[in-house]
Amino acid sequence: MALLFAVAVCLCATPMASSQEFPFRNTSLPFDERVKDLVGRLTLEEMVAQMSHGGANNNGPAPAIPELGINPYQWGTECISGDVDAGPATSFPESIGLAAAFDYQLLYTFARAVSNEVRAKNNNYTAHGDYSFHTGLSCWSPVINILRDPRWGRNQETYGEDPWLSGYLGRAYVTGLQGNNSRYVEANAGCKHFDVHGGPENIPVSRFSFNANVTTRDWRMTFLPQFRACIEAGAWSVMCSYNSINGVPACANKELLTDILRNEWGFKGYVVSDQGAIENIMSAHHYTNSTVATAEVAVNAGTCLEDANEEDNVFASIGQAVSEGLITDATVIDAVSRLFLVRMRLGEFDPPEMNPYTKLKVEDYVQSEAHRQLSLEAAMASAVLMKNDMTMGMTLPITTPVNSACVVGPFINDPSLYFGDYSPTLMPEYIVTVQDGLQDAMISKALSYAEGCTDGPKCNSYDSSVVKACSDVELAIVTLGTGKVLESEGNDRADINLPGQQLKLLQDAANSAKGPVVLVLYNAGPLDVSWAKSSDLSWL
């Protein structure tokens, strides 16, 4: 399988045609000495440019430094369930599904596979001079926030409500993604969103202005432990969150980013803002009243890199803040040094032949047979059987074909509904719908189908096709849930009810069939399925 990715834009710097060898390229020197030499050659303007281009859209990549032969660097990459929006990639279950497997080794192996694909594609992109969004090696993953509100739109991206489990699985992801080479990092993990971030997205207020009031006890016992585990596992990046913590925006919170993260935990990596979070310090939290003041509080708190909504952003004012004595030269140097330390550990400034990860090729890893098999195994392990009712003479799994069966609900034939937020781009030939899969499995001599909902999972528009499809069948399979249509980033749910007319769809199928009903749910946060629980249904 040979995959070629189109080159969107060439931003590559051409190294100077010079025999001059800078000490930062001397591989026999310690990393900290090399970083000190590199950063010491930069002007304040160049350092500000590095700090103010954190990735998203037109905000990245960080610009080249031609006089040093340094190429651009793309900081923005999503890797939560596979490599996102950088061409085809293997798709794995969402984090909440992987957590349901309670399997450290599975999550570690998944992260190794993702890292292989991220690095292989980055090798391909940079070889073509492409540093566009999502092509880099610095993953904005894992999400280790606590699922505290079941209606939160990003529950699918988390490992659940338990701080210990979230930290345990976070370790697996970080160590798997970053690899076990003693010198080089394959792809660097970025634990997010730091901190006390577990909703809301937009209910009852916007996440951009939300203030999380938290006691010291709750902060220390619920919201910090999993991040400490992430740092202890060696993560090189942390993303500060949109919200304020007890009145102080997270990306301007010195207690969080310096006192706890650096001084208490010994973090050596960099802090990047969530997209637009630095701007929100001023525009949403009204904590400051100018870009210079905003840059001052964020940089002095410990934020190293701004992921902004616009190319002209708040951190572009760092130079003015330095000239006014609001930020010291030493603070800027420390922030930029952290950025280049990670780039150096990724192998950017070493000869390619020294780094085993530079040899990874797209055709060997991206949606390879081994990775697709691992994805299938992970999906099977992540499925949760909630109830298996045997009173009607049948139990899951279905091993004996029945004479007639119906497969109904909004999820039976729409591949776009099977993948959560921040899912990779798949090749169509690797996607199997519920309808196709059950037909291939030959669970019944006669299968009838009906979606019932004409507007997908919202199911505000419902027809009677389900009654007809399930009339007198020996087995009914009903697919319900939310999908990312109804729960995703920026999209909370108002309640945990089955959406729209989905309950009626389930009841119609159950009342029409003469045999057992299997309910399959596609959701991240919980759903009220009390009717199914009290009825003669088996459900996943």
N, C-alpha and C positions, 0 to 999 in steps of 0.2 A: 504494500500500500504506500503510495507516494503522494504526499500532500503538499501542495504549494500554496502559500498564503500571499495574497496581493500586497504589494508595498504601497501603503497609503501616502506616505510622504517621506522624503529623505532629509533627515536633519543631522546627518552624520558630519562630525568635524574631521577634517583631514589633518593627521598629526604633522607637526613641523618636520620638514626635511632637514634634520639636524642630527649630528652624532652625539649631541649633548645628552648625557644620562643623568637624570635627576635622582637624588637619593630616594625619593618616594617610590621609585621603580626598582630599587635594589632589594631583591627578595631575601637577601641574607640578613637584612636589618629587621628588628622587631616591628610589629605593626604600628605601635604607638609612635615610634620614631619616624616611620614613613609618613604617617598622618600629620605629624607635627611639621615635617618638611613641606608636605604638599600645601597644607593650609597656610603656612607661613609665606608662601609665594602668592597668595591671593590678595587682591585689593578688597577694601570694604565693600565696594560696589559688587564685586564678583561674589563675595560671601552672601550678600543680601539676595542676589539673584538665585543662589543655590537654595536658600531658605524659603524663598517665596514662590517656588514652583513645585508644589507637592504632588501634582499628578492629573487631577480630573480635567478632562476635556481640554480647553485652551490653556489651562493652568500648568500643563506639563508639556514636554519633559523639562527637567532641570537643564539649563543651557550648557553647551560645550564651552570649554576653556581652551581655545586653539593654541595659545602660546605654550601650553603645557601638554598638548596632545591628548587632552581629555575630551571624550565624546559626551554627548547628552546622556542623561539617565532618566528613565521613566519609573517614578515611584508608585504609580497607581496601578495595582493589579488585584483582582478578586479571585479567591481560590477556595471558597467555602465548601462547595460540593463538586469541585473540578475547576479547571481553568476557564474563566468567564470572558466572553466577548473578545477573544483573540484568535478566532478561527475555531474549527472543530476541536472538541475535547471529550474525553470520557466523562459521563455524568454519573455521580454517585448519589446515594440518599442524602437528604438534608440532615443537618446536625441533630435535630430532634429524633430522627429515625435511627441514626447511628448510635445515639445515646441509649435508645431503647434496646439495643443489642447488648449493652453492658459488657463490651468486649474491647479491652485496651489494645490488644494486638491487632484486631480488625481495624480500628481507627488509625493505628500507627501505619499499617500496611496501606490503607487508603491514602494517607498523607504522603507516603513514599511515592505512590503512583502519581498523585497530583503533582508532586514536586518534579518528577521525571518529565512530565508533559510540559510544565511551566518552563523548565530549563531548556528542553529540546526546542520549544517554539521560540524562546528568547534567542537561542543560538541562531535560529533561522532568520528571525526578524532583524537582529542587529547586523547579521552578515549582509543584509540588503539595505542597511542604513535606516531602518524603520524603528522609531522610538515612540510611536503613538500610544495612546491610552490603552491600558490593559496588556501591553506586551512585555512588561518588565518582570523582575525577579522578586519584588518586595510585595508580599501578599497582605492584603487587609483582611486577615483571617488568623486565628479563629475568633468567632463571637462567643464570649464566655460570660455574657450577662445573665442575670438570674430571671427565669420565667416567673415573675411574681404575679402579674395580672394576666389571667387566661385570655383576655380579649386583645392583648398586645399584638400588633401586626407582625412582629419579628420573632415570635416564639419559635418558628421553624428553624431559625438560624442558631438557636441556643442548644445547650445540652440539658436544659430543664431547670428545675427549681432548687436543686441541691448544690450548695457551694462546693462540697467535697467532691462530688461526682464531676462537676464542671471543671474543677482543677485537675482531677485525675485524667479526664479525657483531653483536657487542654494540653497537658504534658505530652500525651500520645501524639497529638496533632503537631505540636511544635517540634518535637524530636524527629518525627517522621518527615515533616516538610523540610527541615533544615539539614537533614542528613547526618551521617556519622563520620565524615572526613575530619581528621584532626586539624586541618589547615583551612579548608574551604567550606562555605555554606552553600548548599545547592540552591535554595530559595529561602528568603528570610520571612519568618512568621511575624505578624503584627496583631497582637491581642487587643480586642476592642469590645465594648466602648467604655473607656475608663473615665468616670465611674458612676455608680448608683444609677445606672441606665437600664431600665427594664420596662419601659413604657412611660408616658404615652407616646403614640405617634401623632395623633390628632384629636384624641378624646381624653379628658375634657378640654385640654389646651394643647397648643402646638409643642412638639418636642423641642423646637428651636428656642422657646422661652421658658420651658418647664423648670421649676425649681424643686429639687428633691430635698425635702427636709428629712434628715436621718439622724438618729442618735449615734453616738460614738460606738455603743455596743453593737447596734445593728450594722453599722458601716464595717466594723472590724470582723464581725462574725458572718455576715451575709454577702457583702459586696466586694470585699478586698481579698479573701482567701484564695479564690480561683486565679486572680491576677498575680498574686505572689507565687503560686505554683507555676504559672506561665513563665514568670521571670526566672525562677529557679531552674526551669527546664532549658533556659538559654535563649529565650525569644529576644530578637534584636530590635523589636519595635513595639510601641504601644500607641493606640489612637485615643486621644482625649475626646470626650463626648460632647454632644450639643448642650446638655442640661447644666444647670447650676447645682452646686451642692451646698446646702445651707446658705444660699445667697451669693456664692462665688462661682462664676462660670468655670467648668471643669478645665478648659484650656487656659485659664488664667489663675488656676488654683495652686498656689505655691505649696500649700500643705500636702496636696495630693501628688504633684509632679516632682517636687524636690525633696520635701521632708520625708515622705513615705517612700516614693518610688526610687529615688536616688540614694538618699542618705540612709534610710532604714533597710532597703532591700538590695542596695548596691547595683542598681541597673546601669549598664554601660551603653545601652543602645540609644535610639532616638525616639522622640515623641512627635507624632504627626497629628494634625487636627483632623476631625471629621470634616467632610466637605462643607465649607461655608461657616464652620463653627467659630472661627476667629472673627469673621464679619459679624456674626450674631452676638458676640460680646457687646458690641456697640448698638447694632440695629434691633435686636430682639430682647436682650437682657437689659439694655440701657445702663450697663455697668460703667461704660466710658462714653466720652462725647467727641472723640476724634480718632482718626486712624493712627496717629502718633501715640496717643495714650493707650490705644488698644494693643499696638505692637509692644509697647513698654510692658504692660501687665502680662501679656502672653509669653514673651521671650524671657522675662525675668522669672516667671513662674516655672519655666522649663520646657515650653513648647519649642521644638527645633525646626519644624517644617510646616508650612501652611498649604493645605489642600483647599483651594479657594474656588469660588464660583466664577470668578473673572480673572483674566490675565493680569490686570492692574488690581492688586489686592492690598490688604492691610500690611503685610510684611514688607512690601515695597517701601514703607515708611521707616524701616529699621534704621537706615542711614541717618535720617533726620533725628531720630530718637537718640542715636549715639552722639551726634553733633551737639545736641542739647543736654548731654550728660544724663539722660534717662536710662540708657542701657550702656554697660561698659563694653570695651573692646573684648575683654576676657570672656564675657558672657556669650558674645557672638562667636568667638573662636571656639569655645566649648561646644556650642550647638552644631557648627559646621564640621567640627572634628568628628562628632558622633555620626554624622551623615557619611563622611568619607571613610570612617572606620568600617562601616557596614559594606560599602562598595568595595573596599579592599578585601574584606573577608569573602565577598562573593567572587573574588578573583579578577576583578576588572583590570587591575594594574600589574598583573603578573603575566608572563608568557603563557599563551593558551595551552601549550603542551604540558605545563605543570599541573593544570587543573583538569581532573578526570571528567568533570561535568561539562566541559566545553565540547566533549566528543559525543554527547547525546544528540540523536537525530530524530526528527519528526516521525519518519516512517517506522522507526523501531518502537515508538512508545504511544503516540497519539491514537487513541481508540484501538489499541492493539488487542489481539485476541486475549492476552493475559489480563489486560485491564478491564475488558468487557466482562470477562468471567468473574473477576473480583467484584465488579459492580453488581452482577447478578447475585453473588454470594452475600454481599452487603445488604442488598434489597431484601433477600429472604430472611436474613438475620434481624432486620429492622422491623419487619411486620409483627404486629402485636395482636394475638388472638384474645379478645376480651370475653367472649362467651361461646361455648360450644354445646348447644342444647341437643341432647340425645333422645328426648321424649318422643320424637316422631320417627325414630328408627334410622336416622342418618346422622353422621358426624363428619366433621372436617378432619382430614382432607377427603375430597370426593374421589374415590378410587374406582367406582363402578358406574358406567354410563347409565343415564336415565333415558326414558323414552321421549320426554319433552321437558324443555326448560326455557325460561325467559331471562334475558339480560337487559336490565333497564337502568335509567338514570343518566344524568348529564355527563358522566365520565366515561361512557362506554366506547366512544369513538373519536374523541378530540385529544390528540397527542399533546397539545399545548397546555392541557390541564394537569398533566402528570408530573410536572417539574415545578419546584418551588422557586422562591426569589433567588436571584443570582445563580441560576443554573447555567451550565455550559451550553454551547451550541452543538447539537448532535447532527450527525448525518442521518437523513430520513430512513435509510435502510436498517438502522439499528433501533428503531422505535417500533414497538408492537403495542397496538391498542388492546383494550380489554376484549373487545368484540373479536378481533383477530386471534388473540391468544386462546380464548376459550373455544373458538371454532377449531383451532389447530389441536387443542387438547382432546377434542371429541368427547366432551362430558355428556353429550346428549345426542340422540339420533335426530332430534328436531329442535333447533334453536330459533327463538323469535327475539326481536330486538325492538327497543323503544327508548328514546331519550327522555320523553315526557316533558322536560323543561326546554322551551324554545329559546331561552336566553342564558343557557349555561347554568353554572352553579347558583346564580342569583335566583333562578327559578320563580321569578315573579309572574311569568307567563307559563301556564301548565295546561296540557291537553289530556285527552282520555286514551292516548295510545298505549299507556302502561296497562290499563285494564284489559285491553284487547290482547296485548302481547302475553300477559301472564295468566289468562283465563284457563283454569283447570290444568296448568302445567305441574309436573312432578317436582320441579325445583325452580325457585326464583332467586336470581342474583341481582341485588340492588346496589348501585354505586351512588353514593351521596358524599357531601362534604363541602369544602370551601375552595381549595386550590388557591393559588396566588391572586386570583381575581378578587377574592374577598379578604384575604389576610396577607399582608406584605409590608415592606417598608413604606411608611407614610399612610398606612391604611389599617387603622384599628377596627375592631368589630364593636358594635354597640351592646351586643349580648352574646350568649353562647348557644342560642337556639339554632336548630337546623334552618338554613336560609330559605326564605320564600315559602314555596309550596312543597318543599322536600319531604316534610313529614307526611303530607297527604299522599305523595307519590309512594312512599314506603308502605303506608297503610293500604293503598289501593293494590299494590303488588301482593302484599300478604293476604288480603281478603280475596283476591282473585285466584291465587294459586291453591292447589289442593295438597301440595307437598311443602317441605320445609323452605325457609327463606334464609339466604346468606346475605348479610349486610356488609358491604365493604366501604370504609370511610377514608376519604382523602382530606386530611386536615392536619394542622400543626398544633394549634391550641385546642382545648377540649370543646366538645359539643354535647348538648343535652340530648341524650338518646335514651331517656328514661322509658319511653314507650317501647323501644326495642328491648330494653333490659327486662321489662315485665312481660314480654310476649315470647312466643315460641320461635325465637330467631337465634341463629348463630351469627356472630359478627366479628369483623376484623377492624 
